[in-house]
């Protein structure tokens, strides 16, 4: 089980540098060893996932086993990114966890209408955020049986 767990790659789509750093620290504090890729806006996320522009080489853009997606992104909104992921036959099985500061009902409804796998509000307190990251990794990285398309197997 730990072999599969270590192969799951995480793509973090987040434009706020503070939130990126907090997420990195939370992953480290939660002892999450999975490889993390970070993209800063919706356009870059789609380039990464569709292997375009600076991400043409599959080594620089491996297929993630989990996407943590903010919805308030520059260039292309996170909900539009989510919609495009879930409409693509090669990407749609990758679990997408919307991880955002929003708790507006309309954002939650729209995210689930776009087929997100989970919607989680980012806690303000660091220790609670570490706990959220730990639980996301536990469920999506260990307990949940991911589709083989979301995990690169050797």
C-alpha positions as CSV (number, residue, x, y, z in Angstrom):
1,X,0.0,0.0,0.0
2,X,2.8,2.4,0.8
3,X,4.3,1.9,-2.7
4,X,1.1,3.1,-4.3
5,X,0.8,5.9,-1.8
6,X,4.3,7.2,-2.6
7,X,3.5,7.2,-6.3
8,X,0.5,9.5,-6.0
9,X,1.6,13.0,-7.2
10,X,-0.2,16.1,-6.0
11,X,-0.9,19.1,-8.1
12,X,-1.6,22.3,-6.1
13,X,-3.2,25.1,-8.1
14,X,-2.9,28.2,-5.9
15,X,-2.0,31.8,-6.8
16,X,-1.4,33.1,-3.2
17,X,2.2,32.7,-2.2
18,X,1.4,32.6,1.5
19,X,-1.1,29.8,0.9
20,X,1.4,27.9,-1.2
21,X,4.0,28.2,1.6
22,X,1.4,27.2,4.3
23,X,0.3,24.2,2.2
24,X,4.0,23.1,1.9
25,X,4.5,23.5,5.6
26,X,1.3,21.7,6.4
27,X,2.3,18.8,4.1
28,X,5.6,18.6,5.8
29,X,4.1,18.8,9.3
30,X,1.5,16.1,8.3
31,X,4.4,14.0,7.1
32,X,3.0,13.7,3.6
33,X,5.8,12.4,1.4
34,X,4.0,12.6,-1.9
35,X,5.7,14.7,-4.6
36,X,4.1,18.2,-5.0
37,X,3.8,20.3,-8.1
38,X,2.6,23.9,-7.9
39,X,1.1,26.0,-10.6
40,X,0.0,29.6,-10.0
41,X,-3.1,30.2,-12.1
42,X,-5.8,28.5,-14.1
43,X,-4.0,28.8,-17.4
44,X,-0.8,27.3,-16.1
45,X,-2.9,24.5,-14.5
46,X,-4.4,23.6,-17.9
47,X,-0.9,23.8,-19.6
48,X,0.4,21.4,-17.0
49,X,-2.5,19.0,-17.4
50,X,-2.6,19.2,-21.2
51,X,1.2,19.2,-21.4
52,X,1.5,22.5,-23.3
53,X,4.0,25.3,-23.4
54,X,6.6,25.0,-20.6
55,X,5.0,21.6,-19.6
56,X,5.4,19.8,-22.9
57,X,7.8,17.3,-21.4
58,X,5.9,14.6,-19.4
59,X,8.7,14.6,-16.8
60,X,7.9,18.3,-16.0
61,X,4.2,17.6,-15.9
62,X,3.5,14.0,-14.7
63,X,-0.2,13.0,-14.4
64,X,-1.2,13.8,-10.8
65,X,-3.1,11.4,-8.7
66,X,-4.8,14.3,-6.8
67,X,-5.4,18.0,-7.7
68,X,-5.9,20.5,-4.9
69,X,-7.6,23.5,-6.6
70,X,-8.3,27.0,-5.4
71,X,-11.3,28.6,-7.2
72,X,-10.2,32.2,-7.1
73,X,-7.5,32.1,-9.7
74,X,-6.1,34.7,-12.2
75,X,-6.4,34.2,-15.9
76,X,-8.8,31.2,-15.8
77,X,-11.1,30.7,-12.8
78,X,-10.7,27.5,-10.8
79,X,-14.3,26.4,-11.6
80,X,-13.6,26.7,-15.3
81,X,-10.4,24.6,-14.8
82,X,-12.4,22.0,-12.9
83,X,-15.0,21.9,-15.7
84,X,-12.3,21.3,-18.3
85,X,-10.7,18.6,-16.2
86,X,-13.9,16.7,-15.8
87,X,-14.9,17.1,-19.5
88,X,-11.6,15.5,-20.6
89,X,-11.6,11.7,-21.0
90,X,-7.9,11.5,-19.9
91,X,-8.3,13.7,-16.9
92,X,-11.8,13.3,-15.5
93,X,-10.9,10.5,-13.1
94,X,-8.3,12.5,-11.3
95,X,-9.7,13.4,-7.9
96,X,-10.1,17.2,-7.6
97,X,-10.4,18.7,-4.1
98,X,-11.5,22.3,-4.1
99,X,-9.5,23.9,-1.3
100,X,-10.5,27.5,-0.9
101,X,-11.3,30.2,1.6
102,X,-14.8,30.5,0.2
103,X,-17.7,28.9,2.0
104,X,-20.4,30.6,-0.1
105,X,-23.2,28.2,-0.9
106,X,-23.1,29.2,-4.6
107,X,-19.4,28.3,-4.9
108,X,-20.0,24.9,-3.2
109,X,-23.0,24.2,-5.5
110,X,-21.1,25.3,-8.6
111,X,-18.0,23.2,-7.7
112,X,-20.1,20.1,-7.2
113,X,-22.1,20.9,-10.4
114,X,-18.7,20.8,-12.1
115,X,-18.0,17.4,-10.6
116,X,-15.4,18.2,-7.9
117,X,-14.7,15.2,-5.6
118,X,-14.6,17.3,-2.5
119,X,-15.0,20.9,-1.4
120,X,-13.0,22.0,1.7
121,X,-12.8,25.5,3.2
122,X,-9.2,26.4,4.2
123,X,-9.0,26.8,7.9
124,X,-7.4,30.0,9.1
125,X,-5.5,28.4,12.0
126,X,-2.3,26.6,10.9
127,X,-2.8,23.6,13.1
128,X,-6.3,23.1,11.8
129,X,-5.0,23.4,8.2
130,X,-2.3,20.8,8.9
131,X,-5.1,18.5,10.1
132,X,-7.1,19.1,7.0
133,X,-4.1,18.4,4.8
134,X,-3.4,15.2,6.8
135,X,-7.0,14.1,6.3
136,X,-7.0,14.9,2.6
137,X,-3.8,12.8,2.1
138,X,-5.1,10.0,4.3
139,X,-8.3,9.7,2.3
140,X,-7.1,10.4,-1.2
141,X,-3.6,9.0,-0.9
142,X,-4.2,5.9,1.2
143,X,-7.8,4.9,1.9
144,X,-9.5,5.8,-1.4
145,X,-8.8,3.4,-4.3
146,X,-7.8,5.8,-7.1
147,X,-8.5,5.0,-10.7
148,X,-5.4,3.6,-12.4
149,X,-5.5,6.7,-14.6
150,X,-4.7,8.9,-11.6
151,X,-1.8,6.8,-10.4
152,X,1.3,6.1,-12.5
153,X,2.1,2.5,-12.0
154,X,5.4,0.9,-12.9
